Amino acid sequence: MIYDLLCKKGEHEGRAIWLRCGVLIEKENGKMSVKLDVVPVSRQWDGWLVVSERRERDESPAGGRAQGRDGFGDEALPAGYDDMPF
């Protein structure tokens, strides 16, 4: 089974804003592996990742938006994002 790893980015109108940081994969033999796509590095991050069952984009909570791999959801990328050399 595959789970999403989430970190809390902040809050908006009393609701948490979550960023998908990677996945946790549970194998048939009971072993688990973690794949991080991003490592949160902000003063607001408390060091905790939340393990959550995967949701398809259509299943995001009401009033929320499922985040894509890049953490920008369905919004356009910021100006200059695609020109970054790394």
PDB file of N, CA, C and O in Angstrom:
ATOM      1  N   MET A   1       0.851  -1.172   0.000  1.00  0.00           N
ATOM      2  CA  MET A   1       0.000   0.000   0.000  1.00  0.00           C
ATOM      3  C   MET A   1       0.901   1.241   0.000  1.00  0.00           C
ATOM      4  O   MET A   1       1.988   1.227   0.578  1.00  0.00           O
ATOM      5  N   ILE A   2       0.446   2.298  -0.644  1.00  0.00           N
ATOM      6  CA  ILE A   2       1.213   3.534  -0.733  1.00  0.00           C
ATOM      7  C   ILE A   2       0.476   4.631   0.028  1.00  0.00           C
ATOM      8  O   ILE A   2      -0.731   4.806  -0.134  1.00  0.00           O
ATOM      9  N   TYR A   3       1.212   5.369   0.858  1.00  0.00           N
ATOM     10  CA  TYR A   3       0.669   6.473   1.642  1.00  0.00           C
ATOM     11  C   TYR A   3       1.395   7.757   1.261  1.00  0.00           C
ATOM     12  O   TYR A   3       2.559   7.719   0.864  1.00  0.00           O
ATOM     13  N   ASP A   4       0.713   8.891   1.380  1.00  0.00           N
ATOM     14  CA  ASP A   4       1.338  10.191   1.173  1.00  0.00           C
ATOM     15  C   ASP A   4       1.990  10.667   2.463  1.00  0.00           C
ATOM     16  O   ASP A   4       1.457  10.433   3.548  1.00  0.00           O
ATOM     17  N   LEU A   5       3.135  11.331   2.357  1.00  0.00           N
ATOM     18  CA  LEU A   5       3.788  11.992   3.485  1.00  0.00           C
ATOM     19  C   LEU A   5       3.523  13.484   3.347  1.00  0.00           C
ATOM     20  O   LEU A   5       3.877  14.090   2.337  1.00  0.00           O
ATOM     21  N   LEU A   6       2.903  14.073   4.357  1.00  0.00           N
ATOM     22  CA  LEU A   6       2.490  15.468   4.312  1.00  0.00           C
ATOM     23  C   LEU A   6       3.157  16.270   5.409  1.00  0.00           C
ATOM     24  O   LEU A   6       3.408  15.753   6.498  1.00  0.00           O
ATOM     25  N   CYS A   7       3.446  17.527   5.128  1.00  0.00           N
ATOM     26  CA  CYS A   7       3.910  18.441   6.166  1.00  0.00           C
ATOM     27  C   CYS A   7       2.997  19.661   6.146  1.00  0.00           C
ATOM     28  O   CYS A   7       2.490  20.060   5.098  1.00  0.00           O
ATOM     29  N   LYS A   8       2.801  20.232   7.302  1.00  0.00           N
ATOM     30  CA  LYS A   8       1.922  21.397   7.423  1.00  0.00           C
ATOM     31  C   LYS A   8       2.690  22.643   6.986  1.00  0.00           C
ATOM     32  O   LYS A   8       3.716  22.987   7.572  1.00  0.00           O
ATOM     33  N   LYS A   9       2.176  23.323   5.935  1.00  0.00           N
ATOM     34  CA  LYS A   9       2.804  24.538   5.405  1.00  0.00           C
ATOM     35  C   LYS A   9       2.368  25.770   6.167  1.00  0.00           C
ATOM     36  O   LYS A   9       3.111  26.748   6.252  1.00  0.00           O
ATOM     37  N   GLY A  10       1.179  25.731   6.717  1.00  0.00           N
ATOM     38  CA  GLY A  10       0.631  26.890   7.407  1.00  0.00           C
ATOM     39  C   GLY A  10      -0.851  26.702   7.615  1.00  0.00           C
ATOM     40  O   GLY A  10      -1.363  25.583   7.575  1.00  0.00           O
ATOM     41  N   GLU A  11      -1.544  27.818   7.839  1.00  0.00           N
ATOM     42  CA  GLU A  11      -2.991  27.782   8.024  1.00  0.00           C
ATOM     43  C   GLU A  11      -3.631  28.926   7.267  1.00  0.00           C
ATOM     44  O   GLU A  11      -3.018  29.971   7.048  1.00  0.00           O
ATOM     45  N   HIS A  12      -4.878  28.708   6.871  1.00  0.00           N
ATOM     46  CA  HIS A  12      -5.664  29.734   6.193  1.00  0.00           C
ATOM     47  C   HIS A  12      -7.099  29.598   6.672  1.00  0.00           C
ATOM     48  O   HIS A  12      -7.718  28.545   6.518  1.00  0.00           O
ATOM     49  N   GLU A  13      -7.618  30.657   7.248  1.00  0.00           N
ATOM     50  CA  GLU A  13      -8.983  30.670   7.767  1.00  0.00           C
ATOM     51  C   GLU A  13      -9.229  29.503   8.723  1.00  0.00           C
ATOM     52  O   GLU A  13     -10.283  28.868   8.689  1.00  0.00           O
ATOM     53  N   GLY A  14      -8.249  29.234   9.568  1.00  0.00           N
ATOM     54  CA  GLY A  14      -8.390  28.202  10.588  1.00  0.00           C
ATOM     55  C   GLY A  14      -8.203  26.773  10.104  1.00  0.00           C
ATOM     56  O   GLY A  14      -8.382  25.833  10.879  1.00  0.00           O
ATOM     57  N   ARG A  15      -7.846  26.592   8.831  1.00  0.00           N
ATOM     58  CA  ARG A  15      -7.633  25.242   8.284  1.00  0.00           C
ATOM     59  C   ARG A  15      -6.169  25.066   7.905  1.00  0.00           C
ATOM     60  O   ARG A  15      -5.518  25.999   7.434  1.00  0.00           O
ATOM     61  N   ALA A  16      -5.667  23.867   8.116  1.00  0.00           N
ATOM     62  CA  ALA A  16      -4.278  23.568   7.790  1.00  0.00           C
ATOM     63  C   ALA A  16      -4.080  23.524   6.279  1.00  0.00           C
ATOM     64  O   ALA A  16      -4.964  23.101   5.534  1.00  0.00           O
ATOM     65  N   ILE A  17      -2.906  23.968   5.842  1.00  0.00           N
ATOM     66  CA  ILE A  17      -2.491  23.865   4.445  1.00  0.00           C
ATOM     67  C   ILE A  17      -1.371  22.831   4.416  1.00  0.00           C
ATOM     68  O   ILE A  17      -0.362  22.985   5.105  1.00  0.00           O
ATOM     69  N   TRP A  18      -1.548  21.773   3.617  1.00  0.00           N
ATOM     70  CA  TRP A  18      -0.616  20.656   3.610  1.00  0.00           C
ATOM     71  C   TRP A  18       0.169  20.603   2.307  1.00  0.00           C
ATOM     72  O   TRP A  18      -0.357  20.933   1.244  1.00  0.00           O
ATOM     73  N   LEU A  19       1.426  20.187   2.394  1.00  0.00           N
ATOM     74  CA  LEU A  19       2.293  19.982   1.243  1.00  0.00           C
ATOM     75  C   LEU A  19       2.671  18.512   1.204  1.00  0.00           C
ATOM     76  O   LEU A  19       3.112  17.961   2.213  1.00  0.00           O
ATOM     77  N   ARG A  20       2.506  17.870   0.056  1.00  0.00           N
ATOM     78  CA  ARG A  20       2.909  16.475  -0.098  1.00  0.00           C
ATOM     79  C   ARG A  20       4.419  16.443  -0.298  1.00  0.00           C
ATOM     80  O   ARG A  20       4.937  17.003  -1.264  1.00  0.00           O
ATOM     81  N   CYS A  21       5.122  15.783   0.621  1.00  0.00           N
ATOM     82  CA  CYS A  21       6.588  15.754   0.601  1.00  0.00           C
ATOM     83  C   CYS A  21       7.150  14.472  -0.001  1.00  0.00           C
ATOM     84  O   CYS A  21       8.319  14.431  -0.385  1.00  0.00           O
ATOM     85  N   GLY A  22       6.335  13.431  -0.086  1.00  0.00           N
ATOM     86  CA  GLY A  22       6.805  12.161  -0.604  1.00  0.00           C
ATOM     87  C   GLY A  22       5.800  11.068  -0.322  1.00  0.00           C
ATOM     88  O   GLY A  22       4.619  11.329  -0.092  1.00  0.00           O
ATOM     89  N   VAL A  23       6.292   9.819  -0.343  1.00  0.00           N
ATOM     90  CA  VAL A  23       5.416   8.669  -0.112  1.00  0.00           C
ATOM     91  C   VAL A  23       6.070   7.673   0.838  1.00  0.00           C
ATOM     92  O   VAL A  23       7.294   7.599   0.945  1.00  0.00           O
ATOM     93  N   LEU A  24       5.234   6.918   1.516  1.00  0.00           N
ATOM     94  CA  LEU A  24       5.657   5.775   2.316  1.00  0.00           C
ATOM     95  C   LEU A  24       5.059   4.553   1.629  1.00  0.00           C
ATOM     96  O   LEU A  24       3.858   4.511   1.361  1.00  0.00           O
ATOM     97  N   ILE A  25       5.899   3.559   1.345  1.00  0.00           N
ATOM     98  CA  ILE A  25       5.444   2.356   0.658  1.00  0.00           C
ATOM     99  C   ILE A  25       5.539   1.188   1.623  1.00  0.00           C
ATOM    100  O   ILE A  25       6.614   0.879   2.138  1.00  0.00           O
ATOM    101  N   GLU A  26       4.392   0.534   1.866  1.00  0.00           N
ATOM    102  CA  GLU A  26       4.349  -0.644   2.729  1.00  0.00           C
ATOM    103  C   GLU A  26       4.337  -1.867   1.821  1.00  0.00           C
ATOM    104  O   GLU A  26       3.438  -2.038   0.997  1.00  0.00           O
ATOM    105  N   LYS A  27       5.357  -2.721   1.988  1.00  0.00           N
ATOM    106  CA  LYS A  27       5.499  -3.884   1.122  1.00  0.00           C
ATOM    107  C   LYS A  27       4.748  -5.082   1.705  1.00  0.00           C
ATOM    108  O   LYS A  27       4.355  -5.069   2.871  1.00  0.00           O
ATOM    109  N   GLU A  28       4.556  -6.101   0.895  1.00  0.00           N
ATOM    110  CA  GLU A  28       3.816  -7.290   1.321  1.00  0.00           C
ATOM    111  C   GLU A  28       4.474  -8.002   2.492  1.00  0.00           C
ATOM    112  O   GLU A  28       3.785  -8.642   3.286  1.00  0.00           O
ATOM    113  N   ASN A  29       5.793  -7.904   2.616  1.00  0.00           N
ATOM    114  CA  ASN A  29       6.500  -8.574   3.706  1.00  0.00           C
ATOM    115  C   ASN A  29       6.486  -7.755   4.999  1.00  0.00           C
ATOM    116  O   ASN A  29       7.107  -8.148   5.987  1.00  0.00           O
ATOM    117  N   GLY A  30       5.778  -6.611   4.998  1.00  0.00           N
ATOM    118  CA  GLY A  30       5.664  -5.784   6.194  1.00  0.00           C
ATOM    119  C   GLY A  30       6.703  -4.678   6.303  1.00  0.00           C
ATOM    120  O   GLY A  30       6.574  -3.788   7.143  1.00  0.00           O
ATOM    121  N   LYS A  31       7.736  -4.725   5.460  1.00  0.00           N
ATOM    122  CA  LYS A  31       8.755  -3.678   5.479  1.00  0.00           C
ATOM    123  C   LYS A  31       8.208  -2.408   4.834  1.00  0.00           C
ATOM    124  O   LYS A  31       7.311  -2.453   3.992  1.00  0.00           O
ATOM    125  N   MET A  32       8.768  -1.281   5.248  1.00  0.00           N
ATOM    126  CA  MET A  32       8.324   0.011   4.722  1.00  0.00           C
ATOM    127  C   MET A  32       9.507   0.780   4.163  1.00  0.00           C
ATOM    128  O   MET A  32      10.629   0.669   4.658  1.00  0.00           O
ATOM    129  N   SER A  33       9.242   1.562   3.123  1.00  0.00           N
ATOM    130  CA  SER A  33      10.247   2.433   2.522  1.00  0.00           C
ATOM    131  C   SER A  33       9.668   3.829   2.400  1.00  0.00           C
ATOM    132  O   SER A  33       8.464   3.996   2.206  1.00  0.00           O
ATOM    133  N   VAL A  34      10.541   4.845   2.516  1.00  0.00           N
ATOM    134  CA  VAL A  34      10.142   6.241   2.385  1.00  0.00           C
ATOM    135  C   VAL A  34      10.872   6.844   1.203  1.00  0.00           C
ATOM    136  O   VAL A  34      12.082   6.675   1.059  1.00  0.00           O
ATOM    137  N   LYS A  35      10.125   7.556   0.347  1.00  0.00           N
ATOM    138  CA  LYS A  35      10.702   8.292  -0.778  1.00  0.00           C
ATOM    139  C   LYS A  35      10.315   9.754  -0.599  1.00  0.00           C
ATOM    140  O   LYS A  35       9.138  10.104  -0.691  1.00  0.00           O
ATOM    141  N   LEU A  36      11.306  10.610  -0.342  1.00  0.00           N
ATOM    142  CA  LEU A  36      11.051  12.043  -0.188  1.00  0.00           C
ATOM    143  C   LEU A  36      11.251  12.741  -1.523  1.00  0.00           C
ATOM    144  O   LEU A  36      12.273  12.553  -2.183  1.00  0.00           O
ATOM    145  N   ASP A  37      10.269  13.549  -1.919  1.00  0.00           N
ATOM    146  CA  ASP A  37      10.378  14.376  -3.124  1.00  0.00           C
ATOM    147  C   ASP A  37      10.897  15.761  -2.771  1.00  0.00           C
ATOM    148  O   ASP A  37      11.592  16.391  -3.569  1.00  0.00           O
ATOM    149  N   VAL A  38      10.563  16.235  -1.582  1.00  0.00           N
ATOM    150  CA  VAL A  38      11.034  17.515  -1.075  1.00  0.00           C
ATOM    151  C   VAL A  38      11.334  17.367   0.413  1.00  0.00           C
ATOM    152  O   VAL A  38      10.755  16.520   1.093  1.00  0.00           O
ATOM    153  N   VAL A  39      12.238  18.195   0.906  1.00  0.00           N
ATOM    154  CA  VAL A  39      12.527  18.237   2.338  1.00  0.00           C
ATOM    155  C   VAL A  39      12.127  19.630   2.833  1.00  0.00           C
ATOM    156  O   VAL A  39      12.712  20.629   2.416  1.00  0.00           O
ATOM    157  N   PRO A  40      11.136  19.694   3.716  1.00  0.00           N
ATOM    158  CA  PRO A  40      10.703  21.008   4.205  1.00  0.00           C
ATOM    159  C   PRO A  40      11.826  21.699   4.977  1.00  0.00           C
ATOM    160  O   PRO A  40      12.444  21.097   5.855  1.00  0.00           O
ATOM    161  N   VAL A  41      12.082  22.948   4.650  1.00  0.00           N
ATOM    162  CA  VAL A  41      13.121  23.708   5.347  1.00  0.00           C
ATOM    163  C   VAL A  41      12.629  25.120   5.624  1.00  0.00           C
ATOM    164  O   VAL A  41      13.120  26.089   5.044  1.00  0.00           O
ATOM    165  N   SER A  42      11.671  25.221   6.501  1.00  0.00           N
ATOM    166  CA  SER A  42      11.197  26.545   6.888  1.00  0.00           C
ATOM    167  C   SER A  42      11.182  26.628   8.406  1.00  0.00           C
ATOM    168  O   SER A  42      11.191  25.606   9.093  1.00  0.00           O
ATOM    169  N   ARG A  43      11.160  27.826   8.915  1.00  0.00           N
ATOM    170  CA  ARG A  43      11.104  28.014  10.370  1.00  0.00           C
ATOM    171  C   ARG A  43       9.781  27.523  10.939  1.00  0.00           C
ATOM    172  O   ARG A  43       9.692  27.191  12.121  1.00  0.00           O
ATOM    173  N   GLN A  44       8.757  27.478  10.098  1.00  0.00           N
ATOM    174  CA  GLN A  44       7.441  27.051  10.546  1.00  0.00           C
ATOM    175  C   GLN A  44       7.335  25.533  10.676  1.00  0.00           C
ATOM    176  O   GLN A  44       6.484  25.043  11.419  1.00  0.00           O
ATOM    177  N   TRP A  45       8.182  24.776   9.967  1.00  0.00           N
ATOM    178  CA  TRP A  45       8.084  23.315  10.009  1.00  0.00           C
ATOM    179  C   TRP A  45       8.593  22.813  11.339  1.00  0.00           C
ATOM    180  O   TRP A  45       9.690  23.170  11.769  1.00  0.00           O
ATOM    181  N   ASP A  46       7.789  21.979  11.998  1.00  0.00           N
ATOM    182  CA  ASP A  46       8.125  21.482  13.331  1.00  0.00           C
ATOM    183  C   ASP A  46       8.850  20.135  13.313  1.00  0.00           C
ATOM    184  O   ASP A  46       9.100  19.557  14.370  1.00  0.00           O
ATOM    185  N   GLY A  47       9.188  19.636  12.133  1.00  0.00           N
ATOM    186  CA  GLY A  47       9.920  18.379  12.033  1.00  0.00           C
ATOM    187  C   GLY A  47       9.049  17.153  11.842  1.00  0.00           C
ATOM    188  O   GLY A  47       9.567  16.052  11.658  1.00  0.00           O
ATOM    189  N   TRP A  48       7.739  17.324  11.881  1.00  0.00           N
ATOM    190  CA  TRP A  48       6.826  16.191  11.765  1.00  0.00           C
ATOM    191  C   TRP A  48       6.290  16.053  10.352  1.00  0.00           C
ATOM    192  O   TRP A  48       5.973  17.045   9.696  1.00  0.00           O
ATOM    193  N   LEU A  49       6.188  14.785   9.877  1.00  0.00           N
ATOM    194  CA  LEU A  49       5.487  14.452   8.641  1.00  0.00           C
ATOM    195  C   LEU A  49       4.278  13.611   9.025  1.00  0.00           C
ATOM    196  O   LEU A  49       4.362  12.778   9.927  1.00  0.00           O
ATOM    197  N   VAL A  50       3.172  13.821   8.357  1.00  0.00           N
ATOM    198  CA  VAL A  50       1.953  13.061   8.604  1.00  0.00           C
ATOM    199  C   VAL A  50       1.812  12.015   7.513  1.00  0.00           C
ATOM    200  O   VAL A  50       1.985  12.319   6.333  1.00  0.00           O
ATOM    201  N   VAL A  51       1.496  10.777   7.903  1.00  0.00           N
ATOM    202  CA  VAL A  51       1.250   9.702   6.952  1.00  0.00           C
ATOM    203  C   VAL A  51      -0.256   9.647   6.712  1.00  0.00           C
ATOM    204  O   VAL A  51      -1.035   9.505   7.655  1.00  0.00           O
ATOM    205  N   SER A  52      -0.665   9.761   5.445  1.00  0.00           N
ATOM    206  CA  SER A  52      -2.080   9.818   5.101  1.00  0.00           C
ATOM    207  C   SER A  52      -2.368   8.877   3.943  1.00  0.00           C
ATOM    208  O   SER A  52      -1.542   8.725   3.043  1.00  0.00           O
ATOM    209  N   GLU A  53      -3.536   8.244   3.962  1.00  0.00           N
ATOM    210  CA  GLU A  53      -3.921   7.418   2.820  1.00  0.00           C
ATOM    211  C   GLU A  53      -3.961   8.293   1.580  1.00  0.00           C
ATOM    212  O   GLU A  53      -4.366   9.454   1.638  1.00  0.00           O
ATOM    213  N   ARG A  54      -3.540   7.728   0.468  1.00  0.00           N
ATOM    214  CA  ARG A  54      -3.506   8.491  -0.782  1.00  0.00           C
ATOM    215  C   ARG A  54      -4.904   8.888  -1.205  1.00  0.00           C
ATOM    216  O   ARG A  54      -5.860   8.130  -1.040  1.00  0.00           O
ATOM    217  N   ARG A  55      -5.011  10.083  -1.752  1.00  0.00           N
ATOM    218  CA  ARG A  55      -6.271  10.578  -2.304  1.00  0.00           C
ATOM    219  C   ARG A  55      -6.041  10.947  -3.752  1.00  0.00           C
ATOM    220  O   ARG A  55      -4.989  11.472  -4.117  1.00  0.00           O
ATOM    221  N   GLU A  56      -7.031  10.667  -4.565  1.00  0.00           N
ATOM    222  CA  GLU A  56      -6.981  11.140  -5.942  1.00  0.00           C
ATOM    223  C   GLU A  56      -7.311  12.628  -5.916  1.00  0.00           C
ATOM    224  O   GLU A  56      -7.887  13.103  -4.938  1.00  0.00           O
ATOM    225  N   ARG A  57      -6.971  13.359  -6.937  1.00  0.00           N
ATOM    226  CA  ARG A  57      -7.223  14.800  -6.980  1.00  0.00           C
ATOM    227  C   ARG A  57      -8.695  15.127  -6.764  1.00  0.00           C
ATOM    228  O   ARG A  57      -9.015  16.142  -6.146  1.00  0.00           O
ATOM    229  N   ASP A  58      -9.598  14.282  -7.264  1.00  0.00           N
ATOM    230  CA  ASP A  58     -11.032  14.554  -7.141  1.00  0.00           C
ATOM    231  C   ASP A  58     -11.533  14.374  -5.711  1.00  0.00           C
ATOM    232  O   ASP A  58     -12.637  14.820  -5.397  1.00  0.00           O
ATOM    233  N   GLU A  59     -10.755  13.734  -4.836  1.00  0.00           N
ATOM    234  CA  GLU A  59     -11.190  13.434  -3.482  1.00  0.00           C
ATOM    235  C   GLU A  59     -10.676  14.437  -2.458  1.00  0.00           C
ATOM    236  O   GLU A  59     -10.764  14.176  -1.259  1.00  0.00           O
ATOM    237  N   SER A  60     -10.142  15.574  -2.892  1.00  0.00           N
ATOM    238  CA  SER A  60      -9.624  16.540  -1.930  1.00  0.00           C
ATOM    239  C   SER A  60     -10.762  17.047  -1.054  1.00  0.00           C
ATOM    240  O   SER A  60     -11.901  17.128  -1.514  1.00  0.00           O
ATOM    241  N   PRO A  61     -10.475  17.387   0.196  1.00  0.00           N
ATOM    242  CA  PRO A  61     -11.520  17.842   1.092  1.00  0.00           C
ATOM    243  C   PRO A  61     -12.215  19.102   0.566  1.00  0.00           C
ATOM    244  O   PRO A  61     -11.599  19.914  -0.124  1.00  0.00           O
ATOM    245  N   ALA A  62     -13.485  19.256   0.892  1.00  0.00           N
ATOM    246  CA  ALA A  62     -14.245  20.426   0.446  1.00  0.00           C
ATOM    247  C   ALA A  62     -13.527  21.695   0.880  1.00  0.00           C
ATOM    248  O   ALA A  62     -13.089  21.821   2.023  1.00  0.00           O
ATOM    249  N   GLY A  63     -13.418  22.620  -0.043  1.00  0.00           N
ATOM    250  CA  GLY A  63     -12.753  23.876   0.262  1.00  0.00           C
ATOM    251  C   GLY A  63     -11.247  23.789   0.132  1.00  0.00           C
ATOM    252  O   GLY A  63     -10.562  24.802   0.274  1.00  0.00           O
ATOM    253  N   GLY A  64     -10.715  22.613  -0.133  1.00  0.00           N
ATOM    254  CA  GLY A  64      -9.268  22.458  -0.261  1.00  0.00           C
ATOM    255  C   GLY A  64      -8.903  22.052  -1.659  1.00  0.00           C
ATOM    256  O   GLY A  64      -9.767  21.883  -2.520  1.00  0.00           O
ATOM    257  N   ARG A  65      -7.635  21.898  -1.879  1.00  0.00           N
ATOM    258  CA  ARG A  65      -7.148  21.520  -3.190  1.00  0.00           C
ATOM    259  C   ARG A  65      -6.023  20.518  -3.000  1.00  0.00           C
ATOM    260  O   ARG A  65      -5.119  20.737  -2.193  1.00  0.00           O
ATOM    261  N   ALA A  66      -6.077  19.417  -3.743  1.00  0.00           N
ATOM    262  CA  ALA A  66      -5.002  18.436  -3.678  1.00  0.00           C
ATOM    263  C   ALA A  66      -3.762  19.044  -4.322  1.00  0.00           C
ATOM    264  O   ALA A  66      -3.851  19.683  -5.370  1.00  0.00           O
ATOM    265  N   GLN A  67      -2.632  18.851  -3.708  1.00  0.00           N
ATOM    266  CA  GLN A  67      -1.387  19.400  -4.237  1.00  0.00           C
ATOM    267  C   GLN A  67      -0.765  18.432  -5.224  1.00  0.00           C
ATOM    268  O   GLN A  67      -0.803  17.219  -5.023  1.00  0.00           O
ATOM    269  N   GLY A  68      -0.195  18.965  -6.286  1.00  0.00           N
ATOM    270  CA  GLY A  68       0.549  18.157  -7.233  1.00  0.00           C
ATOM    271  C   GLY A  68       1.937  17.879  -6.680  1.00  0.00           C
ATOM    272  O   GLY A  68       2.264  18.304  -5.571  1.00  0.00           O
ATOM    273  N   ARG A  69       2.746  17.175  -7.439  1.00  0.00           N
ATOM    274  CA  ARG A  69       4.097  16.837  -6.985  1.00  0.00           C
ATOM    275  C   ARG A  69       4.919  18.074  -6.675  1.00  0.00           C
ATOM    276  O   ARG A  69       5.782  18.046  -5.797  1.00  0.00           O
ATOM    277  N   ASP A  70       4.653  19.172  -7.398  1.00  0.00           N
ATOM    278  CA  ASP A  70       5.449  20.376  -7.209  1.00  0.00           C
ATOM    279  C   ASP A  70       4.920  21.265  -6.098  1.00  0.00           C
ATOM    280  O   ASP A  70       5.521  22.296  -5.798  1.00  0.00           O
ATOM    281  N   GLY A  71       3.783  20.880  -5.468  1.00  0.00           N
ATOM    282  CA  GLY A  71       3.252  21.651  -4.359  1.00  0.00           C
ATOM    283  C   GLY A  71       2.465  22.881  -4.772  1.00  0.00           C
ATOM    284  O   GLY A  71       2.038  23.650  -3.910  1.00  0.00           O
ATOM    285  N   PHE A  72       2.259  23.092  -6.090  1.00  0.00           N
ATOM    286  CA  PHE A  72       1.535  24.267  -6.548  1.00  0.00           C
ATOM    287  C   PHE A  72       0.094  23.955  -6.928  1.00  0.00           C
ATOM    288  O   PHE A  72      -0.627  24.855  -7.357  1.00  0.00           O
ATOM    289  N   GLY A  73      -0.349  22.709  -6.784  1.00  0.00           N
ATOM    290  CA  GLY A  73      -1.722  22.364  -7.116  1.00  0.00           C
ATOM    291  C   GLY A  73      -2.005  22.656  -8.574  1.00  0.00           C
ATOM    292  O   GLY A  73      -1.171  22.389  -9.439  1.00  0.00           O
ATOM    293  N   ASP A  74      -3.173  23.200  -8.852  1.00  0.00           N
ATOM    294  CA  ASP A  74      -3.574  23.486 -10.223  1.00  0.00           C
ATOM    295  C   ASP A  74      -3.167  24.880 -10.673  1.00  0.00           C
ATOM    296  O   ASP A  74      -3.421  25.255 -11.818  1.00  0.00           O
ATOM    297  N   GLU A  75      -2.546  25.646  -9.803  1.00  0.00           N
ATOM    298  CA  GLU A  75      -2.162  27.009 -10.152  1.00  0.00           C
ATOM    299  C   GLU A  75      -0.989  26.997 -11.129  1.00  0.00           C
ATOM    300  O   GLU A  75      -0.219  26.039 -11.191  1.00  0.00           O
ATOM    301  N   ALA A  76      -0.875  28.073 -11.879  1.00  0.00           N
ATOM    302  CA  ALA A  76       0.258  28.224 -12.794  1.00  0.00           C
ATOM    303  C   ALA A  76       1.541  28.371 -11.979  1.00  0.00           C
ATOM    304  O   ALA A  76       1.518  28.863 -10.851  1.00  0.00           O
ATOM    305  N   LEU A  77       2.654  27.943 -12.558  1.00  0.00           N
ATOM    306  CA  LEU A  77       3.937  28.088 -11.884  1.00  0.00           C
ATOM    307  C   LEU A  77       4.307  29.563 -11.793  1.00  0.00           C
ATOM    308  O   LEU A  77       3.958  30.346 -12.677  1.00  0.00           O
ATOM    309  N   PRO A  78       5.006  29.945 -10.738  1.00  0.00           N
ATOM    310  CA  PRO A  78       5.432  31.344 -10.609  1.00  0.00           C
ATOM    311  C   PRO A  78       6.356  31.742 -11.754  1.00  0.00           C
ATOM    312  O   PRO A  78       7.051  30.897 -12.318  1.00  0.00           O
ATOM    313  N   ALA A  79       6.363  33.019 -12.094  1.00  0.00           N
ATOM    314  CA  ALA A  79       7.219  33.524 -13.158  1.00  0.00           C
ATOM    315  C   ALA A  79       8.667  33.170 -12.888  1.00  0.00           C
ATOM    316  O   ALA A  79       9.154  33.363 -11.774  1.00  0.00           O
ATOM    317  N   GLY A  80       9.363  32.654 -13.891  1.00  0.00           N
ATOM    318  CA  GLY A  80      10.757  32.301 -13.747  1.00  0.00           C
ATOM    319  C   GLY A  80      11.006  30.915 -13.191  1.00  0.00           C
ATOM    320  O   GLY A  80      12.150  30.460 -13.176  1.00  0.00           O
ATOM    321  N   TYR A  81       9.974  30.233 -12.735  1.00  0.00           N
ATOM    322  CA  TYR A  81      10.139  28.911 -12.121  1.00  0.00           C
ATOM    323  C   TYR A  81      10.783  27.920 -13.079  1.00  0.00           C
ATOM    324  O   TYR A  81      11.665  27.154 -12.690  1.00  0.00           O
ATOM    325  N   ASP A  82      10.340  27.935 -14.335  1.00  0.00           N
ATOM    326  CA  ASP A  82      10.851  26.965 -15.306  1.00  0.00           C
ATOM    327  C   ASP A  82      12.252  27.340 -15.810  1.00  0.00           C
ATOM    328  O   ASP A  82      12.876  26.552 -16.521  1.00  0.00           O
ATOM    329  N   ASP A  83      12.750  28.518 -15.459  1.00  0.00           N
ATOM    330  CA  ASP A  83      14.078  28.954 -15.888  1.00  0.00           C
ATOM    331  C   ASP A  83      15.154  28.694 -14.843  1.00  0.00           C
ATOM    332  O   ASP A  83      16.322  29.005 -15.075  1.00  0.00           O
ATOM    333  N   MET A  84      14.779  28.123 -13.684  1.00  0.00           N
ATOM    334  CA  MET A  84      15.762  27.889 -12.630  1.00  0.00           C
ATOM    335  C   MET A  84      16.788  26.850 -13.078  1.00  0.00           C
ATOM    336  O   MET A  84      16.416  25.833 -13.662  1.00  0.00           O
ATOM    337  N   PRO A  85      18.063  27.087 -12.816  1.00  0.00           N
ATOM    338  CA  PRO A  85      19.113  26.208 -13.319  1.00  0.00           C
ATOM    339  C   PRO A  85      19.287  24.910 -12.537  1.00  0.00           C
ATOM    340  O   PRO A  85      20.180  24.128 -12.863  1.00  0.00           O
ATOM    341  N   PHE A  86      18.474  24.654 -11.525  1.00  0.00           N
ATOM    342  CA  PHE A  86      18.629  23.421 -10.750  1.00  0.00           C
ATOM    343  C   PHE A  86      17.346  22.655 -10.672  1.00  0.00           C
ATOM    344  O   PHE A  86      17.299  21.591 -10.056  1.00  0.00           O
TER     345      PHE A  86
END
